């Protein structure tokens, strides 16, 4: 029989180190927001000085030119810091608790982008942002008291790698054959899904390194993590080229954690002790957050679909 909420709360409270991951995740969200703003600015300048490739994918020349843009380099360094803080948070707490906290970056990005681009965020976009952040924080509030950190078995890891291989192939084929019709929402969703797997694999690799268990399966995880990171990063740059930074951050801070959380729940069993009502809340909160992303893509004043 599953323990009740009081039992679960006492179990988590017995490991206060798990809550160290929360402030680390919040600091990472700040760097994520600022990094996205700087990268978006760099991509915009490169796009303005070269042939437009919106909807077709950035060319190798454009990607190389990004390295010469100080704003893009600064943004990349900030995103690197965001990743370090995220990895730190994952070393202390379950994915299901800390990964969704990145949604705070969406609010910061929306405010900063509005000031920088001198574009007023309209009412529909504000509602969409509230849905994204509200859905994610409802999820994490319940998850903080119902999720447990569980060891990853080799079978779990193999399952995750197989699913990721299918996802990489699917996105690769879609981009190859449909790239001329791609819009920002495709790149946002693609990057979000891929980074959800990155977070999960990073959590696995950290755990196995802490246990001193580095063998062929762990090495495979590292390779898969790098592949997902590379394709996700390419999608992010294309999303910046065809959409506002707050839409990109909405995808990364909503789709990313929901994918990571889904893996945590379905494959790793992090919600195995959660009561039935918590599962219902997870689903409702996830639907609200994802709906918010699509509304933001549709109604944001800088987005043309």
C-alpha positions in Angstrom: 0.0 0.0 0.0 1.3 3.5 -0.9 2.1 5.7 2.1 -0.1 8.7 2.7 1.1 12.3 2.2 2.4 12.7 5.8 4.6 9.6 5.4 6.0 10.9 2.2 6.6 14.4 3.6 8.5 12.9 6.6 10.6 10.8 4.2 11.7 13.8 2.2 12.2 16.0 5.3 14.6 13.3 6.6 16.9 14.2 3.7 17.1 18.0 3.9 20.0 18.0 1.3 17.3 17.4 -1.3 16.1 21.0 -0.9 19.5 22.4 -1.6 18.7 21.7 -5.3 15.9 24.2 -5.3 17.9 27.5 -4.9 20.6 26.1 -7.3 17.8 25.5 -9.9 16.5 29.1 -9.3 19.9 30.7 -9.8 20.3 28.6 -13.0 17.0 29.9 -14.2 18.3 33.5 -13.9 21.4 32.7 -16.0 19.2 30.8 -18.5 17.0 33.9 -19.0 19.9 36.3 -19.4 21.8 33.9 -21.7 18.8 33.5 -23.9 18.4 37.2 -24.3 22.1 37.7 -25.3 22.1 34.7 -27.7 18.9 36.0 -29.3 20.5 39.3 -29.9 23.5 37.7 -31.5 21.5 35.5 -33.8 19.4 38.5 -34.8 22.5 40.5 -35.8 23.8 37.6 -37.9 20.5 37.0 -39.6 20.3 40.8 -40.4 23.7 40.7 -42.1 23.3 37.4 -44.1 20.6 35.9 -46.2 17.6 35.1 -44.2 17.1 31.4 -43.4 14.0 31.5 -41.3 12.2 28.3 -41.6 15.1 26.6 -43.5 17.6 26.2 -40.7 20.7 28.3 -40.1 23.6 27.6 -42.4 27.1 26.6 -41.4 28.4 30.1 -42.3 25.8 31.7 -40.0 26.7 29.4 -37.2 30.4 30.3 -37.6 29.6 34.0 -37.6 27.9 33.6 -34.3 31.3 33.0 -32.7 32.3 36.5 -33.7 29.3 38.1 -32.0 30.2 39.2 -28.4 26.6 39.1 -27.4 26.2 35.5 -28.5 29.4 34.4 -26.8 28.4 36.1 -23.6 25.0 34.5 -23.8 26.6 31.1 -24.4 28.8 31.5 -21.3 25.7 32.4 -19.2 23.9 29.3 -20.5 27.0 27.3 -19.6 26.6 28.7 -16.0 22.9 27.8 -16.1 23.8 24.2 -17.0 26.3 24.0 -14.2 23.8 25.2 -11.6 21.2 22.8 -13.1 23.6 19.9 -12.8 24.3 20.9 -9.2 20.6 20.9 -8.4 20.2 17.5 -10.0 22.9 16.1 -7.8 20.9 17.0 -4.7 17.2 16.5 -5.7 15.0 14.4 -7.9 14.4 15.6 -11.5 10.7 15.8 -10.8 11.4 18.5 -8.1 14.1 20.8 -9.5 13.7 20.6 -13.3 10.4 22.5 -13.5 11.8 25.4 -11.5 13.4 26.8 -14.6 10.0 28.2 -15.5 10.9 31.3 -13.5 13.2 32.2 -16.4 10.2 32.7 -18.6 8.9 35.6 -16.5 12.4 37.2 -16.3 12.9 36.8 -20.1 9.4 38.2 -20.9 10.2 41.4 -18.8 13.7 41.8 -20.2 12.7 41.2 -23.8 9.9 43.7 -23.5 12.3 46.4 -22.4 15.1 45.5 -24.8 12.9 45.1 -27.9 10.5 47.9 -26.8 7.6 45.6 -27.5 4.7 45.6 -25.0 3.6 42.2 -24.0 -0.1 41.9 -24.9 -2.8 40.6 -22.7 -3.0 37.2 -24.5 0.7 36.7 -24.0 0.5 37.6 -20.3 -2.2 35.0 -19.9 -0.1 32.4 -21.8 2.9 33.1 -19.5 0.8 32.8 -16.4 -0.5 29.5 -17.7 3.1 28.2 -18.4 4.5 29.3 -15.0 1.3 28.5 -13.0 1.1 25.0 -14.5 4.7 24.3 -13.8 4.7 25.6 -10.3 1.5 23.8 -9.4 3.3 20.7 -10.6 6.5 21.3 -8.7 4.6 22.2 -5.5 2.9 18.8 -5.5 6.0 17.0 -6.7 8.1 18.4 -3.9 6.0 16.4 -1.3 5.2 13.3 -3.4 8.3 12.5 -5.4 11.2 10.3 -4.2 14.7 9.9 -5.7 15.1 6.4 -7.0 18.2 4.6 -8.3 18.4 4.0 -12.0 18.8 0.4 -13.0 20.5 -0.7 -16.2 17.2 -1.7 -17.7 15.8 1.8 -17.0 18.9 3.3 -18.7 18.6 1.1 -21.7 14.9 2.1 -22.1 15.8 5.8 -21.9 18.5 5.4 -24.5 16.2 3.5 -26.9 13.5 6.2 -26.6 16.1 8.9 -27.2 17.4 7.2 -30.3 13.9 7.1 -31.7 13.3 10.8 -30.8 16.6 11.8 -32.4 15.8 9.9 -35.6 12.3 11.4 -35.7 13.4 15.0 -35.3 16.3 14.5 -37.7 14.0 13.1 -40.4 11.5 15.9 -39.9 14.1 18.6 -40.1 15.7 17.0 -43.3 12.4 16.7 -45.2 10.3 19.5 -43.8 12.8 22.2 -43.0 11.4 24.6 -45.6 8.1 24.7 -43.7 9.5 24.9 -40.2 8.4 27.6 -37.8 9.6 28.7 -34.4 7.2 26.4 -32.5 8.8 23.3 -34.2 12.3 24.3 -33.0 11.0 25.2 -29.6 9.2 21.9 -29.1 12.2 20.0 -30.5 14.7 21.7 -28.3 12.5 21.2 -25.3 12.0 17.5 -25.8 15.7 16.9 -26.5 16.8 18.9 -23.4 14.4 16.9 -21.3 16.4 13.8 -22.2 19.6 15.8 -21.6 18.5 16.5 -18.0 17.6 12.9 -17.4 20.9 11.5 -18.8 22.8 14.1 -16.9 21.1 13.0 -13.7 22.0 9.4 -14.5 25.6 10.1 -15.3 26.1 12.2 -12.1 24.6 9.3 -10.1 26.8 6.7 -11.7 29.9 8.8 -11.3 29.1 9.3 -7.6 28.9 5.5 -7.3 32.2 5.1 -9.2 30.3 3.1 -11.8 31.8 4.2 -15.2 31.5 1.5 -17.8 30.2 1.1 -21.4 26.6 2.0 -20.5 27.7 5.2 -18.8 29.9 6.1 -21.7 26.9 5.5 -24.0 24.9 7.9 -21.9 27.5 10.6 -22.2 27.6 10.2 -26.0 23.8 10.3 -26.2 23.8 13.3 -24.0 26.2 15.2 -26.2 24.2 14.2 -29.4 20.9 15.5 -27.9 22.7 18.6 -26.6 24.1 19.4 -30.0 20.9 18.9 -31.9 18.9 20.8 -29.2 21.4 23.7 -29.4 21.0 23.9 -33.2 17.2 23.9 -32.8 17.5 26.7 -30.2 19.5 28.9 -32.5 16.9 28.4 -35.3 14.2 29.2 -32.8 15.9 32.5 -31.9 16.1 33.3 -35.7 12.3 32.8 -36.2 10.8 33.7 -32.8 11.2 35.9 -29.7 13.4 34.8 -26.8 10.5 34.4 -24.3 8.9 31.8 -26.7 12.1 29.9 -26.8 12.4 30.0 -23.0 8.8 28.9 -22.7 9.6 25.8 -24.6 12.9 25.1 -22.7 11.4 25.7 -19.3 8.0 24.0 -19.9 8.5 21.2 -22.5 12.0 20.3 -21.1 10.9 19.7 -17.5 7.7 18.0 -18.5 9.6 15.5 -20.7 12.2 14.9 -17.9 9.4 14.5 -15.4 7.5 12.1 -17.6 10.6 10.0 -17.9 11.1 10.3 -14.1 7.5 9.1 -13.5 7.1 6.5 -16.2 10.6 5.0 -16.5 12.4 5.8 -13.2 9.3 5.6 -10.9 10.0 8.8 -9.0 6.2 9.2 -8.4 5.7 5.6 -7.5 4.7 6.6 -3.9 2.5 9.5 -5.0 -1.3 9.2 -4.1 -3.8 9.0 -7.0 -4.9 12.7 -6.6 -1.3 13.8 -7.2 -1.1 12.0 -10.5 -4.3 13.8 -11.5 -2.7 17.2 -10.6 0.4 16.3 -12.6 -1.7 15.7 -15.7 -3.8 18.8 -15.3 -0.8 21.1 -14.5 1.1 19.7 -17.5 -1.8 20.3 -19.9 -2.1 23.9 -18.6 1.6 24.6 -19.1 1.8 23.1 -22.6 -1.4 24.9 -23.7 0.3 28.1 -22.4 3.3 27.5 -24.7 1.1 27.1 -27.8 -0.9 30.3 -26.8 2.3 32.2 -26.5 3.4 31.0 -29.9 0.1 32.2 -31.4 -0.4 35.5 -29.6 3.1 36.9 -28.9 3.4 40.3 -30.7 6.8 39.3 -32.2 5.6 35.9 -33.5 4.1 35.4 -36.9 2.7 32.0 -37.6 
